[in-house]
Amino acid sequence: MEAKTSKEFFEKTLPEKFKPEKTAGIDIVAQINVTGSNGGDWIVIIKDQKISIIQGTYPSPTLTLEATDSDFMDMVTGKLSAEKAFFTGKIHFKGNLGLALKLREAGFF
């Protein structure tokens, strides 16, 4: 099922797409801020090959991603590559780029 909103993506799609076998040794707290009418703030924690997704903000995340709701949804549904989103300024990123790539391997985008 393809998510229509970021809330649907975080609550339904991401837990189904998550690939725990790709997250051995990863310990990440990601703050995802999606702006716009269908946006929201989400905390994604990956530790011990498990994922936790909480709506809200985290005071000191390992990495932060920010995007508009339309750009975020285009990225997670494959209409916009993560690389193109980053290099064209459609997604703003703070933190360790290597960890962001690990998120992708885990099924995030």
ABEGO torsion letter per residue (X at the ends): XBBABAAAAAAAAAAAABBAAAABGBBBBBBBBBBEAABEBBBBBBBGGBBBBBBEBBABBABBBBBBAAAAAAAAAGABBAAAAAAAGABBBBEBAAAAAAAAAAGAX
